[in-house]
Amino acid sequence: MKDTSDAMERGYREMLLKRSGEERLKMGCSMHATAQALVRALALAENPFASPSALKKVLFLRFYGQDFNSAVRKRILRALAKALSGAGSSVVATSICHVNSNAIMSG
């Protein structure tokens, strides 16, 4: 569905391109953080007692789950669970990006 006119899209794009790269990066990071907060809030509304590990899995599936076939998705979830269960209580990964991608892809 497209509900924005071409002229409006061009104007919006021009407005964004007038900002510095740093400003655009900050905007993107802010939008991503907001999206993560919304997904986390929904997950906690559905399961108020969800563990940090369960929340990481929900975030991964919501943001990246469709990017992988079933077999790869399962390997990633196993690696994520292993990484989170092995982390000390004071050092829990703050992002799925910390999961070793080589270990994930090698199975």
C-alpha positions as CSV (number, residue, x, y, z in Angstrom):
1,M,0.0,0.0,0.0
2,K,1.3,3.5,-0.9
3,D,-0.6,6.4,0.5
4,T,2.1,9.1,0.0
5,S,2.3,11.2,-3.1
6,D,5.5,11.2,-5.2
7,A,5.9,14.9,-4.5
8,M,5.7,14.4,-0.8
9,E,8.2,11.5,-0.9
10,R,10.6,13.6,-2.9
11,G,10.2,16.5,-0.4
12,Y,10.8,14.2,2.6
13,R,13.8,12.6,1.0
14,E,15.3,16.1,0.2
15,M,14.7,17.1,3.8
16,L,16.5,14.0,5.2
17,L,19.4,14.4,2.8
18,K,19.9,18.0,4.1
19,R,20.8,16.5,7.5
20,S,24.3,15.3,8.2
21,G,25.2,11.6,8.0
22,E,25.6,11.6,11.8
23,E,22.1,13.1,12.3
24,R,20.6,10.5,10.0
25,L,22.4,7.7,11.8
26,K,21.1,9.0,15.1
27,M,17.6,9.1,13.7
28,G,17.8,5.5,12.5
29,C,19.2,4.3,15.8
30,S,16.5,6.1,17.7
31,M,13.8,4.6,15.5
32,H,15.3,1.1,16.0
33,A,15.5,1.6,19.8
34,T,11.9,2.7,19.8
35,A,10.8,-0.3,17.8
36,Q,12.7,-2.6,20.2
37,A,11.1,-1.0,23.2
38,L,7.6,-1.5,21.6
39,V,8.3,-5.2,20.9
40,R,9.7,-5.7,24.3
41,A,6.7,-4.1,25.9
42,L,4.3,-6.2,23.9
43,A,6.2,-9.4,24.9
44,L,6.1,-8.4,28.5
45,A,2.4,-7.6,28.3
46,E,1.8,-11.1,27.0
47,N,4.2,-12.7,29.5
48,P,5.1,-10.4,32.4
49,F,7.5,-13.0,33.8
50,A,9.5,-13.5,30.6
51,S,13.2,-14.0,31.2
52,P,15.8,-11.9,29.5
53,S,16.6,-14.9,27.3
54,A,13.0,-15.2,26.2
55,L,12.9,-11.5,25.4
56,K,16.1,-11.8,23.3
57,K,14.4,-14.6,21.4
58,V,11.3,-12.6,20.8
59,L,13.3,-9.7,19.6
60,F,15.3,-11.8,17.2
61,L,12.3,-13.5,15.8
62,R,10.4,-10.3,15.4
63,F,13.2,-8.3,13.7
64,Y,15.2,-11.0,11.9
65,G,13.3,-14.2,11.9
66,Q,11.9,-13.9,8.4
67,D,15.5,-13.3,7.1
68,F,16.4,-16.9,7.6
69,N,15.1,-20.3,6.6
70,S,13.8,-22.6,9.4
71,A,17.0,-24.6,9.8
72,V,19.2,-21.5,10.1
73,R,16.7,-19.8,12.4
74,K,16.8,-22.8,14.7
75,R,20.6,-22.7,14.8
76,I,20.6,-19.0,15.6
77,L,18.1,-19.6,18.4
78,R,20.2,-22.4,19.8
79,A,23.3,-20.3,19.7
80,L,21.5,-17.4,21.2
81,A,20.2,-19.6,24.1
82,K,23.7,-21.0,24.6
83,A,25.3,-17.5,24.6
84,L,22.8,-16.2,27.1
85,S,22.9,-19.2,29.4
86,G,26.7,-19.0,29.5
87,A,26.8,-15.3,30.3
88,G,27.5,-14.3,33.9
89,S,24.7,-12.5,35.7
90,S,26.4,-9.2,35.4
91,V,27.4,-9.6,31.8
92,V,24.4,-10.4,29.7
93,A,24.6,-9.7,26.0
94,T,22.7,-6.5,25.2
95,S,22.1,-7.3,21.6
96,I,21.8,-10.4,19.4
97,C,24.7,-8.9,17.5
98,H,27.0,-10.3,20.1
99,V,26.2,-13.9,19.2
100,N,29.1,-15.3,17.3
101,S,27.9,-15.5,13.7
102,N,30.6,-18.1,12.7
103,A,29.2,-20.5,15.4
104,I,25.7,-19.9,14.1
105,M,26.4,-20.5,10.5
106,S,28.6,-23.5,11.1
107,G,25.8,-25.2,13.0
